[in-house]
Structures are given as C-alpha cells and as structure tokens.
Amino acid sequence: MAKVLVTGGAGYIGSHTVHAFLDGGHSVAVVDNLSTGTRSAVPEGVPFHEADVGDAAAMDSILSDFQPDGVLHFAGSLIVPDSLTCPENYYRNNTVATLTLAEACLRRGVKRLVYSSSAAVYGLFEGAAADETSPTAPMTPYGWSKLMAERILADLSRAHGLRYAALRYFNVAGADPKGRVGLGKNRAPHLLKVACDVALGRRPALPLYGTDYETRDGTCIRDFVHVSDLAFAHVLAFAYLEHSENPLILNCGVGRGYSVREVIAAMDHILDHPLRVEEHPRRPGDPPALVAATDRIRATLGWIPRFHRLEDIIRTTLACERGQEAENAENKEGSR
Ligand SMILES: NC(=O)c1ccc[n+]([C@@H]2O[C@H](COP(=O)([O-])OP(=O)(O)OC[C@H]3O[C@@H](n4cnc5c(N)ncnc54)[C@H](O)[C@@H]3O)[C@@H](O)[C@H]2O)c1
C-alpha cells in the first residue's frame, strides 16, 4: 500500500480523491492552505498540514516528515474569469507553486507526482474531440498557467527522472454517492453547481452565457466527468507510475458532449419544473465545444467511467447539495 501526500486535499476534487485512496487501503496526508478548501472535508485521522505549496521550506519539512511514495497535486486557483483580471495570481499559484513543489519532491527523493491539469490547455478546439496530441492553445491565463506547469514537469522528468502524470480534466461534476464529501466552497461558477443553487433557491436564475455559438443548439458543449470516477483515475495513474518511467498525459472526460441547454433540460426533467434561466452574451475564454477523446486513458489505465449518464451526475450533485442544505439547517437549529 502506498503513502500519498495530497495537496489541495481539502478542496472539491482533492477530498474525493483522498477518499478513493483511503478506500483502496492507502495511507494519506493532506496539505492545504484552506484558501478555498474546508478543514472538515479532510476525513478524521488523516494528517493535515495547513501550509502553502508555494512555501518551499514548508514543503521540504512536510515531505521529509511524511516520506510519501508520491504526491497528488490538486492545489491551485481555477476561476477562469479571475485569471483574465489577475493573471499574475494564476501564474504564481498554479505554475510557480508547481515548480516549487516539484523541486521539493526531487530534493526529498519523491519521484512520483500526479498533476491536475485541465482541458483548458486545448483552447479553441475545432474538431469533434480533443486528443492528447491535439494542438494546445489556451484562451486564458488559467489555461496557460496549467500548460506551463505541464511543461515544467516534462522538463524535470527528462532532466531529473521525475515520474509524472498530467491528467487533463474536462468538466468535473457530481459528488460522492455516499455523501462523505461534497462540492466544497470554491467560487468557480461550475454549471451544475450553479444550477443546483438555483434549484435550491440560493440564486434567482441560472446565467446562460452565449446562445449564438455554432453548435447544435447555439450553446456551449462540454464533457462532464463525475468526480468519483476522476478520483479513481488518480488511483490508477499513481499505481501506473510505480512501474513506469513514461510520463503520462491523459484526458479525463467521458467522451460525450452535452450542450448547456441539454443540461438545463435534464435538470428540468429531474426537478419536474423548469429552472429559471437568464440569457447573457458570450463570456470571454469559453470555447464553443470541448469534448475528450478518451482512447488513451482507457488503453493505458483501463479506466472506464461508471457515471457516464448526465442524469446520474446531476442526481448525485443535487443529492449532495440537498444533504448539505439539511445539515446546515440542523446546525443552525442546534446552535439556537
Ligand atoms: N473543478 C474542475 O472542473 C476542474 C477542471 C480542470 C482542472 N481542475 C483542477 O483541479 C484542481 C482542483 O480543483 P477543485 O475543483 O478541487 O478546486 P478547489 O478550489 O475545491 O480545490 C483546490 C484546493 O487547493 C487549495 N489551495 C489552493 N492554492 C493552494 C496553495 N497555494 N497551497 C495549498 N493549498 C492550496 C484550496 O484551499 C483548495 O482546498 C485545480 O488544480 C484545478 O485547476 C479542476
């Protein structure tokens, strides 16, 4: 069984992945600066370090104390519109911090690293589905910050033997079907999270950005991957790196695209009433369609997403948000 240090383990994807590793019998520790994560998302008994991955001394000390077999690196900033107004924060927290972490790993003899990359590296993709050899042309500083970190890892791998996997996530959605962790508190305006907020009366309407794209119904098309499936892809990638020095760059998507209007229709169907939608002009940095070619991850890791139906992904998201709502109400009641 492996020892794994998870950066950003108090956030949405990191916390789901912590559970996937614990379920597999592995030993886990978390480092997170709690900028968007929550301490309560880290399961009891898992060692937690409140620290910044950009702090080399802190990372050196955590790595030498815990001596992990490898690191899963989720920590980062991901609000795409913010990256247009404050690009420096994205280069610092995503690119520079990844370099700092990777160097600390090399200093401490930790040679395995799984990195959270993004479909945003493809940018304005024109084909049916992006594969890992498709041209990269990010449309935002966020996408560039992720691609530059990939490049750093590739060079450190060649020069110093770092074994890494860059997993390019498409649109991550859903929540742990067992309800152990949820969507967290980051402000990223993920479509399903916002749709749930509207369904639960936390927001008045769902903003729909762009209805004039050259897609089948004029709205953007995205590939939704369930967070528990994604978490399991990390377990497989981490195991793969134990025996292989080959760097891995893998798309993590289901390979099927849904338009925003199709997502809204599926949500309406589940709720049995229409969501209130407000149409807006296109948002800068949104490519019209982004769907993953998934042959490589299926062939290399044997990864098969269990949640490939949009409806199931929406249901777990809603169930989790409703559960959270009930828990908050209970806590409020208890504190009276
Ligand atoms: N959510 C998506 O759809 C999506 C898609 C593509 C890629 N990603 C990538 O996946 C990763 C995780 O995303 P998420 O959705 O779980 O976001 P999140 O905000 O829920 O989680 C990020 C976690 O990292 C922590 N963190 C941020 N900067 C840190 C730092 N410098 N030091 C220590 N901890 C830090 C935050 O407190 C948080 O707990 C990110 O790197 C993101 O770019 C996410």
Ligand as a Chemical Component Dictionary entry (heavy atoms), coordinates in Angstrom:
data_LIG
# 
_chem_comp.id                   LIG 
_chem_comp.type                 NON-POLYMER 
_chem_comp.pdbx_formal_charge   0 
_chem_comp.three_letter_code    LIG 
# 
loop_
_chem_comp_atom.comp_id 
_chem_comp_atom.atom_id 
_chem_comp_atom.alt_atom_id 
_chem_comp_atom.type_symbol 
_chem_comp_atom.charge 
_chem_comp_atom.model_Cartn_x 
_chem_comp_atom.model_Cartn_y 
_chem_comp_atom.model_Cartn_z 
_chem_comp_atom.pdbx_ordinal 
LIG N1  N1  N 0  -13.191 21.588 -10.931 1  
LIG C1  C1  C 0  -12.944 21.440 -12.222 2  
LIG O1  O1  O 0  -13.873 21.335 -13.062 3  
LIG C2  C2  C 0  -11.520 21.389 -12.725 4  
LIG C3  C3  C 0  -11.295 21.222 -14.096 5  
LIG C4  C4  C 0  -9.980  21.153 -14.550 6  
LIG C5  C5  C 0  -8.915  21.214 -13.655 7  
LIG N2  N2  N 1  -9.156  21.407 -12.335 8  
LIG C6  C6  C 0  -8.003  21.488 -11.421 9  
LIG O2  O2  O 0  -8.202  20.606 -10.337 10 
LIG C7  C7  C 0  -7.590  21.124 -9.149  11 
LIG C8  C8  C 0  -8.575  21.045 -8.001  12 
LIG O3  O3  O 0  -9.729  21.786 -8.323  13 
LIG P1  P1  P 0  -11.030 21.813 -7.393  14 
LIG O4  O4  O 0  -12.204 21.939 -8.267  15 
LIG O5  O5  O -1 -10.966 20.703 -6.405  16 
LIG O6  O6  O 0  -10.818 23.207 -6.661  17 
LIG P2  P2  P 0  -10.930 23.612 -5.116  18 
LIG O7  O7  O 0  -10.788 25.088 -5.057  19 
LIG O8  O8  O 0  -12.130 22.988 -4.497  20 
LIG O9  O9  O 0  -9.633  22.910 -4.509  21 
LIG C9  C9  C 0  -8.349  23.488 -4.527  22 
LIG C10 C10 C 0  -7.746  23.271 -3.143  23 
LIG O10 O10 O 0  -6.396  23.746 -3.158  24 
LIG C11 C11 C 0  -6.177  24.583 -2.019  25 
LIG N3  N3  N 0  -5.121  25.517 -2.431  26 
LIG C12 C12 C 0  -5.161  26.452 -3.404  27 
LIG N4  N4  N 0  -3.962  27.049 -3.527  28 
LIG C13 C13 C 0  -3.144  26.470 -2.610  29 
LIG C14 C14 C 0  -1.793  26.635 -2.260  30 
LIG N5  N5  N 0  -1.018  27.537 -2.855  31 
LIG N6  N6  N 0  -1.289  25.876 -1.261  32 
LIG C15 C15 C 0  -2.054  24.955 -0.626  33 
LIG N7  N7  N 0  -3.336  24.737 -0.929  34 
LIG C16 C16 C 0  -3.876  25.493 -1.908  35 
LIG C17 C17 C 0  -7.515  25.223 -1.722  36 
LIG O11 O11 O 0  -7.657  25.651 -0.395  37 
LIG C18 C18 C 0  -8.473  24.056 -2.055  38 
LIG O12 O12 O 0  -8.664  23.220 -0.944  39 
LIG C19 C19 C 0  -7.124  22.541 -9.505  40 
LIG O13 O13 O 0  -5.727  22.496 -9.722  41 
LIG C20 C20 C 0  -7.862  22.861 -10.794 42 
LIG O14 O14 O 0  -7.140  23.736 -11.632 43 
LIG C21 C21 C 0  -10.429 21.483 -11.847 44 
# 
loop_
_chem_comp_bond.comp_id 
_chem_comp_bond.atom_id_1 
_chem_comp_bond.atom_id_2 
_chem_comp_bond.value_order 
_chem_comp_bond.pdbx_ordinal 
LIG N1  C1  SING 1  
LIG C1  O1  DOUB 2  
LIG C1  C2  SING 3  
LIG C2  C3  SING 4  
LIG C2  C21 DOUB 5  
LIG C3  C4  DOUB 6  
LIG C4  C5  SING 7  
LIG C5  N2  DOUB 8  
LIG N2  C6  SING 9  
LIG N2  C21 SING 10 
LIG C6  O2  SING 11 
LIG C6  C20 SING 12 
LIG O2  C7  SING 13 
LIG C7  C8  SING 14 
LIG C7  C19 SING 15 
LIG C8  O3  SING 16 
LIG O3  P1  SING 17 
LIG P1  O4  DOUB 18 
LIG P1  O5  SING 19 
LIG P1  O6  SING 20 
LIG O6  P2  SING 21 
LIG P2  O7  DOUB 22 
LIG P2  O8  SING 23 
LIG P2  O9  SING 24 
LIG O9  C9  SING 25 
LIG C9  C10 SING 26 
LIG C10 O10 SING 27 
LIG C10 C18 SING 28 
LIG O10 C11 SING 29 
LIG C11 N3  SING 30 
LIG C11 C17 SING 31 
LIG N3  C12 SING 32 
LIG N3  C16 SING 33 
LIG C12 N4  DOUB 34 
LIG N4  C13 SING 35 
LIG C13 C14 SING 36 
LIG C13 C16 DOUB 37 
LIG C14 N5  SING 38 
LIG C14 N6  DOUB 39 
LIG N6  C15 SING 40 
LIG C15 N7  DOUB 41 
LIG N7  C16 SING 42 
LIG C17 O11 SING 43 
LIG C17 C18 SING 44 
LIG C18 O12 SING 45 
LIG C19 O13 SING 46 
LIG C19 C20 SING 47 
LIG C20 O14 SING 48 
# 
